[in-house]
Amino acid sequence: FFPSVFQVAPETKAVMKWLRSIPFVLSASLHGGELVVTYPYDYSRHPMEEKMFSPTPDEKVFKMLAKAYADAHPVISDRSELRCGGNFVKRGGIINGAEWYSFTGGMADFNYLHTNCFEVTVEVGCEKFPLEEELFTIWHENKGALLNYMEMVHRGIKGIVSDKFGNPIKNARISVRGIQHDVTTGN
């Protein structure tokens, strides 16, 4: 996933280790510079292709997660407003990451491929580096959407995989027919 020439920052390595040690199932990365929610894959299946739709086997789940955030965000969901994210209005404020622009080494792709964690990237505002006085507004624009997104953790299959004696089975592989992406049980 990470080419050998790609240098991984110490803080990124720490987050990767943390994600592997705790069975997270849902996360979001917050960025600035646009108003849109992107979902994996961020890296195109064809590295020479830019803006190429590159879905995961869990495309429907990722679209549902991205829409849960976008639909609850007052500006992303505003279909009439001319703004930096206006080009995403017809898409409902969401897009496959590689279809927007392809890049390697993203945490959303790492999480999907190497952990049980599904992550979307939220572009929270038009300014890449908002001023301090803008942060209060940005927080209030995103608070409800973040809460709505966090509630999505209750969707899907949950439970305990155990042996015939009721003991939990660590690292049991769980497969869903029709989706070629397994998850494993936690500790």
C-alpha positions as CSV (number, residue, x, y, z in Angstrom):
1,F,0.0,0.0,0.0
2,F,2.7,2.5,0.9
3,P,5.5,2.4,-1.7
4,S,9.0,2.0,-0.2
5,V,10.0,5.4,-1.5
6,F,7.0,7.0,0.4
7,Q,8.2,8.3,3.7
8,V,5.6,7.8,6.5
9,A,5.6,10.6,9.1
10,P,6.1,9.5,12.7
11,E,2.6,10.8,13.7
12,T,1.1,8.8,10.8
13,K,2.9,5.6,11.9
14,A,1.6,6.2,15.4
15,V,-2.0,6.5,14.2
16,M,-1.5,3.4,12.0
17,K,-0.3,1.4,15.1
18,W,-3.2,2.8,17.2
19,L,-5.7,1.7,14.5
20,R,-4.3,-1.8,14.5
21,S,-4.4,-2.1,18.3
22,I,-7.9,-0.9,18.9
23,P,-10.8,-2.3,16.9
24,F,-12.1,1.0,15.4
25,V,-14.9,0.6,12.9
26,L,-15.7,4.2,11.9
27,S,-13.6,7.3,11.5
28,A,-13.4,10.6,9.6
29,S,-10.6,12.8,8.6
30,L,-11.3,16.5,8.6
31,H,-9.7,18.7,6.0
32,G,-10.2,22.3,4.7
33,G,-10.4,23.7,1.2
34,E,-13.7,22.4,-0.1
35,L,-17.2,21.4,0.9
36,V,-17.5,17.7,0.1
37,V,-17.3,14.2,1.7
38,T,-15.0,11.8,-0.1
39,Y,-14.8,8.0,0.4
40,P,-12.3,5.3,-0.6
41,Y,-10.6,4.5,-2.7
42,D,-8.6,7.6,-2.9
43,Y,-5.9,6.0,-5.0
44,S,-7.0,5.0,-8.5
45,R,-6.8,1.4,-9.5
46,H,-4.9,2.7,-12.6
47,P,-2.2,4.9,-11.2
48,M,-1.7,6.8,-14.5
49,E,-5.4,7.8,-14.6
50,E,-6.5,11.0,-12.9
51,K,-10.1,11.4,-11.8
52,M,-11.0,7.7,-12.2
53,F,-13.9,6.2,-10.2
54,S,-12.3,3.6,-8.0
55,P,-14.8,1.9,-5.8
56,T,-14.2,-0.5,-2.9
57,P,-16.2,-3.7,-2.6
58,D,-18.2,-1.8,0.1
59,E,-19.1,1.0,-2.3
60,K,-22.8,1.1,-1.1
61,V,-21.8,1.3,2.6
62,F,-19.3,4.1,1.9
63,K,-21.9,6.1,-0.1
64,M,-24.3,5.7,2.8
65,L,-21.7,6.9,5.3
66,A,-20.7,9.9,3.2
67,K,-24.3,10.8,2.6
68,A,-25.1,10.6,6.3
69,Y,-22.5,13.3,6.9
70,A,-23.3,15.4,3.8
71,D,-27.1,15.4,4.3
72,A,-26.7,16.6,7.9
73,H,-24.3,19.4,7.0
74,P,-26.2,22.7,6.4
75,V,-23.9,24.0,3.8
76,I,-22.9,20.8,2.0
77,S,-26.6,19.8,1.7
78,D,-27.7,23.3,0.5
79,R,-28.3,22.7,-3.2
80,S,-28.9,26.3,-4.1
81,E,-25.8,28.0,-2.7
82,L,-23.0,29.1,-5.0
83,R,-19.9,28.3,-3.0
84,C,-16.5,26.5,-3.3
85,G,-18.3,23.1,-3.3
86,G,-20.8,24.0,-5.9
87,N,-19.4,21.5,-8.3
88,F,-20.4,18.7,-5.9
89,V,-24.1,19.8,-5.5
90,K,-25.3,17.5,-8.3
91,R,-23.5,14.6,-6.6
92,G,-25.2,15.2,-3.2
93,G,-22.0,16.6,-1.7
94,I,-20.1,13.3,-1.9
95,I,-17.6,11.8,-4.3
96,N,-15.3,8.8,-4.6
97,G,-11.9,10.1,-3.6
98,A,-10.0,8.9,-6.7
99,E,-12.7,10.3,-8.9
100,W,-12.0,13.7,-7.5
101,Y,-8.3,13.3,-7.5
102,S,-6.1,10.2,-7.0
103,F,-3.3,10.1,-4.5
104,T,-1.4,7.3,-2.7
105,G,-0.9,6.9,1.0
106,G,-4.3,8.1,2.3
107,M,-5.5,7.0,5.7
108,A,-9.0,6.1,4.4
109,D,-7.5,3.6,2.0
110,F,-5.1,2.3,4.7
111,N,-7.9,1.9,7.2
112,Y,-10.1,0.0,4.7
113,L,-7.3,-2.3,3.5
114,H,-5.5,-3.0,6.8
115,T,-8.0,-2.6,9.6
116,N,-11.8,-2.9,10.1
117,C,-12.2,0.8,10.1
118,F,-14.3,2.6,7.5
119,E,-13.2,6.2,7.0
120,V,-14.4,9.1,5.0
121,T,-12.7,12.4,4.4
122,V,-14.7,15.5,5.2
123,E,-13.7,18.8,3.5
124,V,-15.2,21.1,6.1
125,G,-15.0,24.5,4.4
126,C,-13.8,26.6,1.5
127,E,-10.7,27.9,3.3
128,K,-7.7,25.5,3.4
129,F,-6.4,27.4,6.4
130,P,-9.4,29.2,8.1
131,L,-8.8,32.1,10.4
132,E,-9.2,31.5,14.1
133,E,-12.4,33.6,14.1
134,E,-13.9,31.3,11.5
135,L,-13.5,28.1,13.6
136,F,-16.5,28.7,15.7
137,T,-18.8,28.8,12.6
138,I,-17.1,25.8,11.1
139,W,-17.6,23.8,14.3
140,H,-21.3,24.6,14.4
141,E,-21.7,23.8,10.7
142,N,-20.1,20.4,11.3
143,K,-21.3,19.4,14.8
144,G,-24.7,17.9,13.8
145,A,-23.2,16.2,10.8
146,L,-20.4,14.7,12.9
147,L,-23.0,13.4,15.4
148,N,-25.1,12.0,12.6
149,Y,-22.1,10.3,11.1
150,M,-21.1,8.8,14.5
151,E,-24.5,7.3,14.9
152,M,-23.8,5.2,11.8
153,V,-21.6,3.0,13.9
154,H,-24.8,1.3,15.0
155,R,-25.6,0.2,11.4
156,G,-24.6,-3.2,10.1
157,I,-23.8,-6.5,11.8
158,K,-22.7,-6.5,15.4
159,G,-22.1,-9.2,17.9
160,I,-19.7,-11.6,19.4
161,V,-18.1,-14.5,17.6
162,S,-17.6,-17.3,20.2
163,D,-16.7,-21.0,20.3
164,K,-19.1,-23.7,21.5
165,F,-18.1,-22.8,25.1
166,G,-19.0,-19.1,24.7
167,N,-15.4,-17.9,24.6
168,P,-14.8,-15.0,22.2
169,I,-12.7,-15.9,19.2
170,K,-10.0,-13.5,18.4
171,N,-9.2,-12.6,14.8
172,A,-12.2,-14.6,13.4
173,R,-12.7,-13.8,9.8
174,I,-16.2,-12.6,8.9
175,S,-17.4,-12.7,5.3
176,V,-20.5,-11.3,3.7
177,R,-21.7,-13.0,0.5
178,G,-21.3,-10.7,-2.5
179,I,-18.7,-8.4,-0.8
180,Q,-15.1,-9.4,-1.4
181,H,-13.8,-7.7,1.7
182,D,-13.6,-9.6,5.0
183,V,-13.3,-8.1,8.5
184,T,-12.0,-9.8,11.6
185,T,-13.1,-9.8,15.2
186,G,-11.2,-7.9,17.8
187,N,-9.4,-9.1,20.9
